Amino acid sequence: MASGTSVSQLEMQLQSARKSILFMETQHANTLRGLHQEIQQLQKKCSGKPFSLLCVGMLSSCFSCILCQNLLKHASPTFSK
Protein backbone atom coordinates (compact mmCIF):
# COMPACT_ATOMS: atom_id res chain seq x y z
CA MET A 1 0.00 0.00 0.00
CA ALA A 2 1.20 3.57 -0.70
CA SER A 3 2.63 5.73 2.02
CA GLY A 4 1.08 9.03 3.12
CA THR A 5 3.58 11.00 1.05
CA SER A 6 2.84 8.98 -2.08
CA VAL A 7 -0.89 9.48 -1.65
CA SER A 8 -0.36 13.21 -1.15
CA GLN A 9 1.76 13.38 -4.33
CA LEU A 10 -0.86 11.47 -6.28
CA GLU A 11 -3.59 13.83 -5.04
CA MET A 12 -1.51 16.83 -6.14
CA GLN A 13 -0.93 15.27 -9.55
CA LEU A 14 -4.63 14.55 -9.89
CA GLN A 15 -5.51 18.14 -8.98
CA SER A 16 -2.94 19.42 -11.47
CA ALA A 17 -4.33 17.16 -14.20
CA ARG A 18 -7.87 18.37 -13.50
CA LYS A 19 -6.72 22.00 -13.75
CA SER A 20 -4.98 21.23 -17.04
CA ILE A 21 -8.10 19.58 -18.44
CA LEU A 22 -10.23 22.54 -17.39
CA PHE A 23 -7.77 24.92 -19.08
CA MET A 24 -7.82 22.86 -22.29
CA GLU A 25 -11.63 22.70 -22.28
CA THR A 26 -11.80 26.49 -21.89
CA GLN A 27 -9.29 27.04 -24.69
CA HIS A 28 -11.16 24.58 -26.93
CA ALA A 29 -14.46 26.37 -26.30
CA ASN A 30 -12.86 29.74 -27.08
CA THR A 31 -11.35 28.38 -30.28
CA LEU A 32 -14.66 26.91 -31.41
CA ARG A 33 -16.48 30.16 -30.60
CA GLY A 34 -13.95 32.11 -32.68
CA LEU A 35 -14.23 29.68 -35.59
CA HIS A 36 -18.02 29.86 -35.56
CA GLN A 37 -17.83 33.67 -35.60
CA GLU A 38 -15.39 33.59 -38.50
CA ILE A 39 -17.64 31.18 -40.43
CA GLN A 40 -20.64 33.47 -39.89
CA GLN A 41 -18.66 36.50 -41.09
CA LEU A 42 -17.51 34.64 -44.21
CA GLN A 43 -21.04 33.40 -44.90
CA LYS A 44 -22.35 36.98 -44.72
CA LYS A 45 -19.49 38.25 -46.89
CA CYS A 46 -19.90 35.51 -49.50
CA SER A 47 -23.67 35.10 -49.66
CA GLY A 48 -25.09 35.76 -53.09
CA LYS A 49 -21.72 35.86 -54.86
CA PRO A 50 -20.97 33.39 -57.64
CA PHE A 51 -18.32 30.81 -56.79
CA SER A 52 -15.93 32.05 -59.48
CA LEU A 53 -15.77 35.50 -57.85
CA LEU A 54 -15.18 33.96 -54.44
CA CYS A 55 -12.44 31.77 -55.82
CA VAL A 56 -10.61 34.65 -57.52
CA GLY A 57 -11.05 36.99 -54.58
CA MET A 58 -10.14 34.64 -51.75
CA LEU A 59 -7.57 32.20 -53.11
CA SER A 60 -4.22 32.97 -54.66
CA SER A 61 -3.06 29.85 -56.47
CA CYS A 62 -4.65 27.61 -59.09
CA PHE A 63 -4.06 24.55 -56.92
CA SER A 64 -5.96 26.17 -54.06
CA CYS A 65 -8.81 27.03 -56.42
CA ILE A 66 -9.04 23.45 -57.66
CA LEU A 67 -8.88 22.12 -54.12
CA CYS A 68 -11.53 24.60 -52.99
CA GLN A 69 -13.83 23.68 -55.89
CA ASN A 70 -13.51 19.98 -55.09
CA LEU A 71 -14.18 20.50 -51.39
CA LEU A 72 -17.19 22.70 -51.98
CA LYS A 73 -18.60 20.40 -54.65
CA HIS A 74 -18.68 17.54 -52.15
CA ALA A 75 -19.63 19.63 -49.11
CA SER A 76 -22.76 21.45 -50.18
CA PRO A 77 -24.93 21.64 -53.28
CA THR A 78 -25.54 25.37 -52.62
CA PHE A 79 -21.93 26.21 -53.50
CA SER A 80 -21.71 25.63 -57.20
CA LYS A 81 -20.04 27.45 -60.05
Secondary structure, 3 states (H helix, E strand, C coil): CCCHHHHHHHHHHHHHHHHHHHHHHHHHHHHHHHHHHHHHHHHHHHCCCCHHHHHHHHCCCHHHHHHHHHHHHHHCCCCCC
